[in-house]
Amino acid sequence: MPVFAACGAECTVLDYSEKQLDSERAAAEREGYSIRIIRADMTQPLPFADEEFDLIFHPVSNCYIREVIPVWRECFRVLKPGGRLLSGVDLFINYVVDSEEKRIVNHLPFDPLKDEEQRKQLEKEDAGMQFSHTLEEQIKGQLDAGFTLLDLYEDTNGEGRLHELNIPSFLAMCSVKQKKTAAE
């Protein structure tokens, strides 16, 4: 949010975590910008009007929810025509390998609500509840919601064996809600 605020944006942050919202509040106070802070669950209908936003920055957070398709639909609903969705997603490779990134140890989908061993793995790592998602859910989910994909960028973890082998584990996408035509 500090970067968007520094560019002159009116910023709204939505998160379920009070700790994260406190961090956003502290940054805004420290840096001297205003921000609207909303505590909500992104798996539910978003508490915003239709076509309220010009831009949505959706950082890597889908890994904390089981179903991503409804999130893409809600993003489309709250964006104005011509609005952009900047999203980051965790590719499934991080859920397949062990913590040293040397061995394949998990099957897909990674779903700790269905697989007790996967749940125990997350608890041992104190990693919260996480879920893998397919590219179909991530990319096609945006397309099915009505977005047009403008660009994408693959990236690695930034460290570790997957990074050393240049194996992408994250994807950043820029999508747009097309402006309505005169016929619409």
MDAnalysis code that builds the backbone (N, CA, C; Angstrom):
import MDAnalysis as mda
import numpy as np

u = mda.Universe.empty(552, n_residues=184, atom_resindex=np.repeat(np.arange(184), 3), trajectory=True)
u.add_TopologyAttr("name", ["N", "CA", "C"] * 184)
u.add_TopologyAttr("resid", np.arange(1, 185))
u.add_TopologyAttr("resname", ["MET", "PRO", "VAL", "PHE", "ALA", "ALA", "CYS", "GLY", "ALA", "GLU", "CYS", "THR", "VAL", "LEU", "ASP", "TYR", "SER", "GLU", "LYS", "GLN", "LEU", "ASP", "SER", "GLU", "ARG", "ALA", "ALA", "ALA", "GLU", "ARG", "GLU", "GLY", "TYR", "SER", "ILE", "ARG", "ILE", "ILE", "ARG", "ALA", "ASP", "MET", "THR", "GLN", "PRO", "LEU", "PRO", "PHE", "ALA", "ASP", "GLU", "GLU", "PHE", "ASP", "LEU", "ILE", "PHE", "HIS", "PRO", "VAL", "SER", "ASN", "CYS", "TYR", "ILE", "ARG", "GLU", "VAL", "ILE", "PRO", "VAL", "TRP", "ARG", "GLU", "CYS", "PHE", "ARG", "VAL", "LEU", "LYS", "PRO", "GLY", "GLY", "ARG", "LEU", "LEU", "SER", "GLY", "VAL", "ASP", "LEU", "PHE", "ILE", "ASN", "TYR", "VAL", "VAL", "ASP", "SER", "GLU", "GLU", "LYS", "ARG", "ILE", "VAL", "ASN", "HIS", "LEU", "PRO", "PHE", "ASP", "PRO", "LEU", "LYS", "ASP", "GLU", "GLU", "GLN", "ARG", "LYS", "GLN", "LEU", "GLU", "LYS", "GLU", "ASP", "ALA", "GLY", "MET", "GLN", "PHE", "SER", "HIS", "THR", "LEU", "GLU", "GLU", "GLN", "ILE", "LYS", "GLY", "GLN", "LEU", "ASP", "ALA", "GLY", "PHE", "THR", "LEU", "LEU", "ASP", "LEU", "TYR", "GLU", "ASP", "THR", "ASN", "GLY", "GLU", "GLY", "ARG", "LEU", "HIS", "GLU", "LEU", "ASN", "ILE", "PRO", "SER", "PHE", "LEU", "ALA", "MET", "CYS", "SER", "VAL", "LYS", "GLN", "LYS", "LYS", "THR", "ALA", "ALA", "GLU"])
u.atoms.positions = np.array([
    [0.802, -1.201, 0.000],
    [0.000, 0.000, 0.000],
    [0.849, 1.271, 0.000],
    [2.015, 1.283, 0.676],
    [2.820, 2.513, 0.637],
    [3.207, 2.931, -0.782],
    [3.491, 1.988, -1.648],
    [3.876, 2.315, -3.028],
    [2.689, 2.924, -3.771],
    [1.529, 2.304, -3.661],
    [0.349, 2.840, -4.341],
    [-0.019, 4.217, -3.789],
    [0.053, 4.381, -2.478],
    [-0.260, 5.673, -1.864],
    [0.729, 6.741, -2.328],
    [2.001, 6.379, -2.435],
    [3.024, 7.331, -2.892],
    [2.773, 7.770, -4.332],
    [2.096, 6.927, -5.104],
    [1.744, 7.253, -6.494],
    [0.448, 8.050, -6.574],
    [-0.157, 8.337, -5.430],
    [-1.371, 9.144, -5.396],
    [-2.671, 8.369, -5.362],
    [-2.592, 7.063, -5.203],
    [-3.810, 6.253, -5.184],
    [-4.566, 6.388, -3.860],
    [-5.882, 6.310, -3.950],
    [-6.706, 6.158, -2.755],
    [-6.728, 4.661, -2.481],
    [-6.210, 4.252, -1.340],
    [-5.981, 2.825, -1.085],
    [-6.977, 2.231, -0.104],
    [-7.390, 1.021, -0.443],
    [-8.209, 0.189, 0.423],
    [-7.482, -1.134, 0.573],
    [-7.359, -1.620, 1.792],
    [-6.770, -2.944, 1.999],
    [-7.820, -3.828, 2.650],
    [-7.912, -5.049, 2.137],
    [-8.829, -6.040, 2.690],
    [-8.007, -7.236, 3.128],
    [-8.216, -7.675, 4.345],
    [-7.543, -8.881, 4.839],
    [-8.391, -9.459, 5.959],
    [-8.219, -10.737, 6.175],
    [-8.918, -11.407, 7.270],
    [-8.110, -11.323, 8.566],
    [-6.800, -11.207, 8.433],
    [-5.898, -11.222, 9.575],
    [-5.814, -9.856, 10.259],
    [-6.194, -9.816, 11.522],
    [-6.061, -8.575, 12.300],
    [-4.602, -8.144, 12.384],
    [-3.704, -9.113, 12.495],
    [-2.270, -8.799, 12.571],
    [-1.802, -8.097, 11.296],
    [-2.234, -8.579, 10.154],
    [-1.864, -7.949, 8.885],
    [-2.469, -6.548, 8.787],
    [-3.712, -6.409, 9.208],
    [-4.358, -5.098, 9.159],
    [-3.683, -4.119, 10.102],
    [-3.244, -4.580, 11.276],
    [-2.493, -3.723, 12.195],
    [-1.191, -3.266, 11.556],
    [-0.545, -4.152, 10.816],
    [0.688, -3.813, 10.113],
    [0.431, -2.748, 9.045],
    [-0.668, -2.893, 8.307],
    [-1.035, -1.902, 7.286],
    [-1.326, -0.549, 7.925],
    [-2.036, -0.581, 9.055],
    [-2.374, 0.641, 9.779],
    [-1.103, 1.339, 10.273],
    [-0.177, 0.562, 10.835],
    [1.082, 1.117, 11.354],
    [1.913, 1.730, 10.227],
    [1.965, 1.071, 9.078],
    [2.725, 1.607, 7.943],
    [2.118, 2.922, 7.469],
    [0.796, 2.989, 7.387],
    [0.130, 4.217, 6.953],
    [0.392, 5.363, 7.926],
    [0.337, 5.061, 9.220],
    [0.617, 6.099, 10.225],
    [2.072, 6.550, 10.144],
    [2.982, 5.600, 10.026],
    [4.419, 5.908, 9.961],
    [4.755, 6.735, 8.724],
    [4.157, 6.384, 7.578],
    [4.485, 7.042, 6.312],
    [3.583, 8.234, 6.000],
    [2.519, 8.411, 6.776],
    [1.669, 9.587, 6.639],
    [0.699, 9.562, 5.469],
    [0.144, 8.426, 5.164],
    [-0.877, 8.374, 4.124],
    [-2.158, 7.795, 4.709],
    [-3.270, 8.094, 4.054],
    [-4.546, 7.561, 4.534],
    [-4.852, 6.260, 3.799],
    [-5.574, 5.410, 4.490],
    [-5.909, 4.109, 3.926],
    [-7.232, 3.649, 4.534],
    [-8.060, 3.044, 3.724],
    [-9.297, 2.437, 4.215],
    [-8.974, 0.973, 4.493],
    [-9.245, 0.533, 5.713],
    [-8.908, -0.826, 6.125],
    [-10.198, -1.597, 6.378],
    [-10.316, -2.744, 5.697],
    [-11.513, -3.576, 5.784],
    [-11.106, -4.985, 6.208],
    [-11.699, -5.467, 7.296],
    [-11.478, -6.862, 7.688],
    [-12.626, -7.671, 7.086],
    [-12.244, -8.600, 6.202],
    [-13.253, -9.432, 5.544],
    [-12.596, -10.715, 5.052],
    [-13.427, -11.654, 4.715],
    [-13.007, -12.960, 4.228],
    [-13.168, -12.979, 2.712],
    [-12.060, -13.142, 1.981],
    [-12.136, -13.087, 0.520],
    [-12.873, -14.277, -0.076],
    [-13.199, -15.277, 0.730],
    [-13.970, -16.403, 0.205],
    [-15.474, -16.097, 0.200],
    [-15.839, -14.954, 0.740],
    [-17.233, -14.513, 0.778],
    [-17.401, -13.352, -0.209],
    [-18.642, -12.994, -0.563],
    [-18.821, -11.815, -1.415],
    [-18.110, -10.605, -0.804],
    [-17.372, -9.894, -1.651],
    [-16.592, -8.757, -1.158],
    [-17.519, -7.612, -0.753],
    [-17.174, -6.909, 0.315],
    [-18.044, -5.845, 0.831],
    [-17.872, -4.517, 0.079],
    [-17.926, -4.593, -1.251],
    [-17.726, -3.420, -2.078],
    [-18.822, -3.362, -3.145],
    [-19.061, -2.158, -3.629],
    [-20.054, -1.965, -4.691],
    [-19.525, -2.485, -6.022],
    [-20.427, -2.770, -6.925],
    [-20.043, -3.113, -8.291],
    [-19.222, -1.968, -8.871],
    [-18.164, -2.317, -9.607],
    [-17.352, -1.347, -10.339],
    [-16.811, -0.227, -9.454],
    [-16.376, -0.570, -8.252],
    [-15.875, 0.429, -7.307],
    [-14.399, 0.780, -7.515],
    [-13.599, -0.130, -8.073],
    [-12.150, 0.068, -8.105],
    [-11.587, 0.140, -9.517],
    [-10.505, 0.903, -9.654],
    [-9.754, 0.998, -10.904],
    [-8.682, -0.088, -10.988],
    [-8.200, -0.527, -9.840],
    [-7.084, -1.472, -9.789],
    [-7.243, -2.364, -8.564],
    [-6.990, -3.637, -8.753],
    [-6.903, -4.573, -7.626],
    [-5.521, -5.183, -7.659],
    [-4.825, -5.068, -6.546],
    [-3.556, -5.757, -6.365],
    [-3.841, -6.946, -5.467],
    [-3.745, -8.125, -6.047],
    [-4.076, -9.373, -5.347],
    [-2.768, -10.158, -5.195],
    [-2.043, -9.919, -4.095],
    [-0.754, -10.608, -3.927],
    [-0.973, -12.102, -3.693],
    [0.088, -12.832, -3.634],
    [0.006, -14.286, -3.436],
    [-0.781, -14.561, -2.160],
    [-2.047, -14.891, -2.333],
    [-2.899, -15.183, -1.180],
    [-3.874, -16.311, -1.459],
    [-4.023, -16.690, -2.722],
    [-4.942, -17.777, -3.053],
    [-4.535, -19.084, -2.404],
    [-3.263, -19.211, -2.058],
    [-2.804, -20.454, -1.434],
    [-3.448, -20.661, -0.058],
    [-4.081, -19.636, 0.492],
    [-4.718, -19.760, 1.802],
    [-6.209, -20.044, 1.719],
    [-6.719, -20.215, 0.503],
    [-8.140, -20.528, 0.336],
    [-8.293, -21.756, -0.548],
    [-9.375, -22.456, -0.333],
    [-9.596, -23.715, -1.035],
    [-10.168, -23.503, -2.444],
    [-11.046, -22.531, -2.607],
    [-11.712, -22.278, -3.886],
    [-11.343, -20.881, -4.383],
    [-10.718, -20.786, -5.566],
    [-10.290, -19.483, -6.074],
    [-11.242, -18.886, -7.113],
    [-12.017, -19.712, -7.772],
    [-12.900, -19.224, -8.830],
    [-13.836, -18.110, -8.334],
    [-14.478, -18.258, -7.155],
    [-15.333, -17.166, -6.667],
    [-14.570, -15.860, -6.423],
    [-13.310, -15.948, -6.062],
    [-12.507, -14.728, -5.842],
    [-12.338, -13.973, -7.150],
    [-12.038, -14.707, -8.239],
    [-11.871, -14.037, -9.537],
    [-13.180, -13.379, -9.976],
    [-14.303, -14.040, -9.723],
    [-15.602, -13.456, -10.092],
    [-15.868, -12.165, -9.312],
    [-15.535, -12.189, -8.033],
    [-15.736, -10.997, -7.209],
    [-14.803, -9.867, -7.626],
    [-13.565, -10.193, -7.964],
    [-12.639, -9.168, -8.455],
    [-13.213, -8.515, -9.717],
    [-13.733, -9.331, -10.617],
    [-14.324, -8.805, -11.843],
    [-15.505, -7.891, -11.519],
    [-16.335, -8.307, -10.595],
    [-17.527, -7.521, -10.221],
    [-17.144, -6.148, -9.683],
    [-16.144, -6.060, -8.833],
    [-15.832, -4.787, -8.164],
    [-14.898, -3.886, -8.971],
    [-14.357, -4.390, -10.078],
    [-13.519, -3.552, -10.944],
    [-14.373, -2.770, -11.937],
    [-13.956, -1.534, -12.187],
    [-14.595, -0.727, -13.222],
    [-14.181, -1.264, -14.592],
    [-14.995, -1.033, -15.622],
    [-14.548, -1.370, -16.971],
    [-13.228, -0.657, -17.273],
    [-12.289, -1.386, -17.810],
    [-10.951, -0.848, -18.046],
    [-10.021, -1.037, -16.856],
    [-10.574, -1.506, -15.731],
    [-9.770, -1.718, -14.525],
    [-8.832, -2.909, -14.667],
    [-7.751, -2.857, -13.926],
    [-6.725, -3.905, -13.997],
    [-6.699, -4.733, -12.722],
    [-6.404, -6.011, -12.917],
    [-6.170, -6.947, -11.815],
    [-4.712, -7.376, -11.898],
    [-3.929, -7.035, -10.898],
    [-2.548, -7.488, -10.784],
    [-2.542, -8.589, -9.739],
    [-2.270, -9.813, -10.169],
    [-2.364, -10.931, -9.234],
    [-1.083, -11.749, -9.230],
    [-0.751, -12.225, -8.056],
    [0.360, -13.148, -7.886],
    [-0.186, -14.464, -7.384],
    [0.307, -15.574, -7.939],
    [-0.168, -16.877, -7.506],
    [1.006, -17.822, -7.295],
    [0.823, -18.700, -6.333],
    [1.799, -19.730, -5.998],
    [1.529, -20.917, -6.901],
    [2.543, -21.319, -7.664],
    [2.379, -22.511, -8.487],
    [2.452, -23.740, -7.601],
    [1.901, -24.800, -8.032],
    [1.757, -26.019, -7.240],
    [3.070, -26.703, -6.908],
    [4.162, -26.360, -7.564],
    [5.447, -27.054, -7.351],
    [5.898, -26.968, -5.893],
    [5.623, -25.861, -5.230],
    [6.041, -25.710, -3.828],
    [5.378, -26.735, -2.913],
    [4.221, -27.233, -3.308],
    [3.496, -28.195, -2.480],
    [3.903, -29.639, -2.748],
    [4.607, -29.867, -3.831],
    [4.993, -31.220, -4.223],
    [6.299, -31.648, -3.561],
    [7.227, -30.716, -3.404],
    [8.573, -31.054, -2.930],
    [8.710, -30.915, -1.418],
    [9.742, -31.583, -0.880],
    [10.041, -31.479, 0.548],
    [10.656, -30.115, 0.857],
    [10.912, -29.830, 2.117],
    [11.405, -28.510, 2.517],
    [12.795, -28.202, 1.959],
    [13.572, -29.234, 1.630],
    [14.886, -29.019, 1.007],
    [14.767, -28.919, -0.515],
    [13.558, -29.119, -1.034],
    [13.260, -29.044, -2.462],
    [14.083, -30.051, -3.269],
    [14.262, -31.252, -2.697],
    [15.051, -32.293, -3.356],
    [14.212, -33.498, -3.763],
    [13.132, -33.744, -3.029],
    [12.334, -34.944, -3.292],
    [10.870, -34.578, -3.465],
    [10.206, -35.328, -4.318],
    [8.756, -35.188, -4.440],
    [8.138, -35.989, -3.302],
    [7.348, -35.296, -2.466],
    [6.803, -35.934, -1.267],
    [5.281, -35.854, -1.166],
    [4.658, -35.037, -1.987],
    [3.208, -34.865, -1.904],
    [2.551, -35.086, -3.249],
    [1.308, -35.516, -3.180],
    [0.463, -35.603, -4.368],
    [-0.321, -34.309, -4.476],
    [-0.936, -34.130, -5.623],
    [-1.795, -32.974, -5.832],
    [-3.226, -33.461, -5.993],
    [-4.196, -32.694, -5.627],
    [-4.026, -31.385, -5.028],
    [-3.529, -31.477, -3.582],
    [-2.842, -30.440, -3.161],
    [-2.433, -30.325, -1.767],
    [-3.623, -29.738, -1.039],
    [-4.288, -30.540, -0.250],
    [-5.512, -30.129, 0.434],
    [-5.519, -30.725, 1.838],
    [-5.070, -29.948, 2.814],
    [-4.983, -30.455, 4.183],
    [-6.325, -30.743, 4.845],
    [-7.417, -30.318, 4.215],
    [-8.729, -30.672, 4.749],
    [-9.130, -32.082, 4.338],
    [-8.524, -32.588, 3.264],
    [-8.800, -33.946, 2.803],
    [-7.691, -34.929, 3.172],
    [-6.476, -34.427, 3.383],
    [-5.322, -35.287, 3.614],
    [-4.679, -34.938, 4.957],
    [-4.844, -35.822, 5.931],
    [-4.336, -35.550, 7.280],
    [-2.818, -35.403, 7.317],
    [-2.100, -36.155, 6.485],
    [-0.633, -36.042, 6.451],
    [-0.207, -34.658, 5.974],
    [-0.912, -34.122, 5.011],
    [-0.607, -32.770, 4.545],
    [-0.911, -31.738, 5.634],
    [-2.004, -31.946, 6.356],
    [-2.332, -31.047, 7.473],
    [-1.237, -31.081, 8.528],
    [-0.756, -32.284, 8.881],
    [0.310, -32.425, 9.873],
    [1.592, -31.753, 9.401],
    [1.861, -31.836, 8.112],
    [3.043, -31.196, 7.535],
    [2.975, -29.677, 7.736],
    [1.819, -29.089, 7.457],
    [1.648, -27.649, 7.646],
    [1.762, -27.263, 9.114],
    [1.177, -28.063, 9.990],
    [1.243, -27.780, 11.428],
    [2.691, -27.825, 11.912],
    [3.447, -28.816, 11.456],
    [4.858, -28.948, 11.845],
    [5.666, -27.721, 11.412],
    [5.347, -27.190, 10.228],
    [6.049, -26.027, 9.689],
    [5.429, -24.710, 10.162],
    [4.338, -24.784, 10.941],
    [3.602, -23.605, 11.400],
    [3.299, -22.681, 10.216],
    [2.769, -23.272, 9.156],
    [2.571, -22.565, 7.889],
    [1.128, -22.158, 7.630],
    [0.258, -22.302, 8.605],
    [-1.143, -21.982, 8.365],
    [-1.780, -23.008, 7.448],
    [-3.030, -22.813, 7.124],
    [-3.749, -23.709, 6.232],
    [-3.500, -23.256, 4.799],
    [-2.982, -24.148, 3.955],
    [-2.656, -23.797, 2.573],
    [-3.170, -24.860, 1.620],
    [-3.406, -24.426, 0.373],
    [-3.958, -25.293, -0.654],
    [-3.252, -25.026, -1.975],
    [-3.008, -26.094, -2.746],
    [-2.467, -25.911, -4.089],
    [-3.610, -25.614, -5.053],
    [-3.276, -24.978, -6.158],
    [-4.257, -24.700, -7.202],
    [-3.631, -24.932, -8.562],
    [-4.437, -25.352, -9.489],
    [-3.961, -25.606, -10.842],
    [-3.878, -24.304, -11.633],
    [-3.166, -24.362, -12.743],
    [-3.144, -23.209, -13.645],
    [-4.527, -22.971, -14.231],
    [-5.285, -24.039, -14.385],
    [-6.662, -23.902, -14.854],
    [-7.470, -23.020, -13.892],
    [-7.335, -23.278, -12.608],
    [-8.053, -22.469, -11.610],
    [-7.550, -21.028, -11.614],
    [-6.240, -20.861, -11.737],
    [-5.649, -19.530, -11.620],
    [-5.834, -18.698, -12.892],
    [-5.436, -19.234, -14.036],
    [-5.493, -18.464, -15.281],
    [-6.872, -18.574, -15.931],
    [-7.320, -19.794, -16.180],
    [-8.625, -19.972, -16.818],
    [-9.732, -19.416, -15.929],
    [-9.534, -19.488, -14.604],
    [-10.511, -18.910, -13.686],
    [-10.702, -17.421, -13.927],
    [-9.598, -16.706, -14.183],
    [-9.706, -15.280, -14.501],
    [-10.394, -15.069, -15.849],
    [-10.007, -15.877, -16.834],
    [-10.612, -15.745, -18.170],
    [-12.106, -16.037, -18.112],
    [-12.488, -17.088, -17.403],
    [-13.909, -17.440, -17.275],
    [-14.700, -16.369, -16.528],
    [-14.038, -15.651, -15.618],
    [-14.714, -14.576, -14.888],
    [-14.971, -13.375, -15.793],
    [-14.279, -13.309, -16.931],
    [-14.484, -12.210, -17.873],
    [-13.246, -11.389, -18.158],
    [-12.151, -11.674, -17.477],
    [-10.928, -10.907, -17.668],
    [-10.245, -11.255, -18.983],
    [-9.464, -10.314, -19.477],
    [-8.552, -10.543, -20.583],
    [-7.141, -10.504, -19.995],
    [-6.384, -11.559, -20.220],
    [-5.008, -11.622, -19.724],
    [-4.133, -10.773, -20.633],
    [-3.440, -9.795, -20.053],
    [-2.576, -8.910, -20.822],
    [-1.122, -9.356, -20.797],
    [-0.687, -9.889, -19.648],
    [0.719, -10.253, -19.514],
    [0.880, -11.180, -18.321],
    [1.989, -11.918, -18.326],
    [2.317, -12.742, -17.172],
    [3.820, -12.859, -17.042],
    [4.240, -13.184, -15.846],
    [5.656, -13.273, -15.519],
    [5.850, -14.424, -14.548],
    [6.782, -15.332, -14.857],
    [7.112, -16.428, -13.953],
    [8.288, -16.011, -13.084],
    [8.319, -16.514, -11.858],
    [9.431, -16.216, -10.966],
    [9.717, -17.428, -10.093],
    [10.893, -17.435, -9.522],
    [11.299, -18.513, -8.632],
    [11.092, -18.096, -7.190],
    [11.414, -18.995, -6.270],
    [11.310, -18.691, -4.844],
    [12.329, -17.647, -4.391],
    [13.331, -17.378, -5.200],
    [14.351, -16.406, -4.830],
    [15.503, -17.009, -4.054],
    [15.331, -18.245, -3.607],
    [16.379, -18.973, -2.890],
    [16.013, -20.452, -2.892],
    [16.942, -21.293, -2.511],
    [16.685, -22.720, -2.430],
    [16.992, -23.446, -3.728],
    [16.799, -24.750, -3.701],
    [17.153, -25.605, -4.834],
    [16.323, -25.314, -6.077],
    [15.015, -25.103, -5.922],
    [14.194, -24.775, -7.090],
    [14.706, -23.502, -7.764],
    [15.090, -22.523, -6.968],
    [15.634, -21.270, -7.503],
    [16.950, -21.535, -8.234],
    [17.821, -22.318, -7.601],
    [19.119, -22.639, -8.223],
    [18.943, -23.349, -9.559],
    [17.884, -24.155, -9.676],
    [17.603, -24.867, -10.921],
    [16.718, -24.043, -11.869],
    [16.413, -22.813, -11.471],
    [15.590, -21.892, -12.262],
    [14.208, -22.477, -12.572],
    [13.615, -23.135, -11.572],
    [12.280, -23.704, -11.713],
    [11.265, -22.700, -11.161],
    [10.407, -22.152, -12.019],
    [9.430, -21.172, -11.549],
    [8.477, -21.779, -10.522],
    [8.158, -20.984, -9.521],
    [7.232, -21.426, -8.482],
    [6.136, -20.395, -8.226],
    [6.229, -19.259, -8.885],
    [5.224, -18.204, -8.759],
    [4.911, -17.633, -10.130],
    [3.734, -17.060, -10.236],
    [3.295, -16.447, -11.477],
    [2.640, -15.112, -11.130],
    [3.011, -14.066, -11.846],
    [2.361, -12.764, -11.716],
    [1.610, -12.497, -13.014],
    [0.390, -12.009, -12.885],
    [-0.443, -11.763, -14.067],
    [-1.038, -10.352, -14.020],
    [-1.188, -9.791, -15.200],
    [-1.903, -8.522, -15.356],
    [-3.085, -8.805, -16.276],
    [-4.277, -8.592, -15.741],
    [-5.509, -8.817, -16.492],
    [-6.338, -7.548, -16.483],
    [-7.236, -7.431, -17.432],
    [-8.074, -6.234, -17.527],
    [-9.533, -6.645, -17.678],
    [-10.393, -5.832, -17.098],
    [-11.834, -5.933, -17.345],
    [-12.099, -4.985, -18.509],
    [-12.373, -5.547, -19.666],
    [-12.524, -4.735, -20.871],
    [-13.641, -3.713, -20.713],
    [-13.436, -2.553, -21.339],
    [-14.480, -1.518, -21.350],
    [-15.639, -2.017, -22.189],
    [-16.809, -1.605, -21.806],
    [-18.015, -2.004, -22.527],
    [-18.064, -1.276, -23.876],
    [-18.539, -1.976, -24.867],
    [-18.690, -1.368, -26.195],
    [-20.033, -0.645, -26.257],
    [-20.204, 0.179, -27.270],
    [-21.458, 0.932, -27.439],
    [-22.636, -0.025, -27.614],
    [-22.383, -1.197, -28.199],
    [-23.462, -2.182, -28.418],
    [-23.916, -2.815, -27.108],
    [-23.074, -2.789, -26.101],
    [-23.440, -3.392, -24.821],
    [-24.202, -2.409, -24.009],
])
